[in-house]
């Protein structure tokens, strides 16, 4: 009986190959790593008849930073299959069921496909590697083990995914510092705003209300002081070294879950999570102090100036960027080597708050 079921699974997988190849064509036409992850789940989910499939993106330490779920359900009206997708940022590992955390641990240790039983079904996980580095976990639930034919298909699709993901990731990174670039920031800000809205609010009978104790986000713009003078005095090779060193110091002072971009030239954008203004101020001040105290080879002391503001979902991303930029220039005008909070500058009368919707930033 088991052999017959495996044969039926293999037959289903084989007959679905034309659809899969079409989905692979769609996948490689995508120019966004986030959409590529969604396409991966649609491709494998529809092909293998999974109860649910999930993509867990991990950081350099192997900790989950984003989860994408893909569910396939039967509608009650016409019994046609329909998909429901939900995307959420994961900032706390406790949000992930223990059985999945255990599965992740097994995949990290063994570096290969692992399986665990769950409520009469099987939870199956595939680690995804790119350039020898763990990128993500592909996890799905179903009634039976994966057959050799299905496994070969999954491994093949994942290989296509990782090869193309590497290409897209390279296009979204600054080649000098390795940071995400301005294109990546612009492509992801609207998505980040939707996630912030989802965390801060929930709908209850048509009414929107604030979720208990939400975590807040803050956006800062940071700029190396007198960077042109560094280039003019020591040359562009030393200037590049200053940029790379500054990047590493910023990364060391921020958390793994914070986002850091090279916005252009000597300017950086950081998006951090902090529950209150005091915590956010401390985080940005920590970055400034770390750079001020470091002795750069040949150059000596280098400082940064910055401005930050709350990532208020009531404002557009363009307006928030403009506010942080205004606070940055106020810090420059005040003597550099300092980081200012936008709202405080408005309260003090140093800056005037623009009318909402009047900013055209990009």
WOQUI-V671163 format. One record per backbone hydrogen bond with DSSP energy under -1.0 kcal/mol. NH is the residue of the N-H (numbers start at 0). CO is the residue of the C=O. Records with the same first field share a line. If there is no record, write none. Layout:
NH: CO, CO
This chain:
4: 0
5: 1
6: 2
7: 3
8: 4
9: 5
10: 6
11: 7
12: 8
13: 9
14: 10
15: 11
16: 13
19: 15
20: 16
21: 17
22: 18
23: 19
24: 20
25: 21
26: 22
27: 23
29: 26
35: 31
36: 32
37: 33
38: 34
39: 35
40: 36
41: 37
42: 38
43: 39
44: 40
45: 41
46: 42
47: 43
49: 44
50: 140
52: 69
53: 138
54: 67
55: 136
56: 65
57: 134
58: 62
61: 58
64: 56
65: 56
66: 87
67: 54
68: 85
69: 52
70: 83
71: 50
72: 81
74: 79
81: 72
83: 70
85: 68
87: 66
94: 91
95: 92
100: 96
101: 97
102: 98
103: 99
104: 100
105: 101
106: 102
107: 103
108: 104
109: 105
110: 106
113: 124
115: 122
117: 120
120: 117
121: 141
122: 115
123: 139
124: 113
125: 137
127: 135
129: 132
132: 129
134: 127
135: 127
136: 55
137: 125
138: 53
139: 123
140: 51
141: 121
150: 146
151: 147
152: 148
153: 149
154: 150
155: 151
156: 152
157: 153
158: 154
159: 155
160: 156
161: 157
162: 158
163: 159
164: 160
165: 161
166: 162
167: 163
168: 164
169: 165
170: 166
171: 167
172: 169
173: 178
177: 173
180: 171
184: 180
185: 181
186: 182
187: 183
188: 184
191: 187
192: 188
193: 189
194: 190
195: 191
196: 192
197: 193
198: 194
199: 195
200: 196
201: 208
203: 206
206: 203
208: 201
210: 199
217: 271
218: 308
219: 269
220: 306
221: 267
222: 304
223: 265
224: 302
229: 225
230: 226
231: 227
232: 228
233: 229
234: 230
238: 234
239: 235
240: 236
241: 237
242: 238
243: 239
244: 240
245: 241
246: 242
247: 243
248: 244
249: 245
250: 246
251: 247
252: 248
253: 249
257: 254
258: 270
260: 268
261: 179
262: 266
263: 266
266: 263
267: 221
268: 260
269: 219
270: 258
271: 217
273: 215
279: 275
280: 276
281: 277
282: 278
283: 279
284: 280
285: 281
286: 282
287: 283
288: 284
289: 285
290: 286
291: 287
292: 288
295: 299
298: 296
299: 295
304: 222
305: 337
306: 220
307: 339
308: 218
310: 216
311: 309
314: 311
319: 315
320: 316
321: 317
322: 318
323: 319
324: 320
325: 321
326: 322
327: 323
328: 324
329: 325
330: 326
331: 327
332: 328
333: 329
334: 331
335: 330
339: 305
341: 307
344: 340
345: 341
346: 342
347: 343
349: 344
350: 344
357: 354
